[in-house]
Amino acid sequence: MAFNLSKDQEKELAQIANAIATPGKGILAADESSGTIANRFSKINVENNEENRRSYRELLFKTDKTSIAEYISGVILFHETLYHKTADGVPFTTLLKRNGIIPGIKV
């Protein structure tokens, strides 16, 4: 399948790819489905509900900015996570971008 991108889109895509492929950094796969995360939570006796999943992901994403941004260039999100916000109302995608991390979703 071929895509017809404008020159601006090609440039933006190249910039994103270069940022994600920064040497010494990696991609955090935080795209566990509700079922997969249920297995993790059951091992530590945590109820699998949307608020607990949101809190868990907030814990990951609010790690000290300098620490997380030093090693992570991008995060793969689960669909549900696109709509989640921190306890103080900041969308997770905004939080990640502020820390220089590129959010994405698998399709």
Summary of the structure (lengths in Angstrom):
residues: 107
radius of gyration: 15.5
end to end distance: 15.4
largest distance: 51.3
contacts: 249
relative contact order: 0.17
helix: 51%
strand: 16%
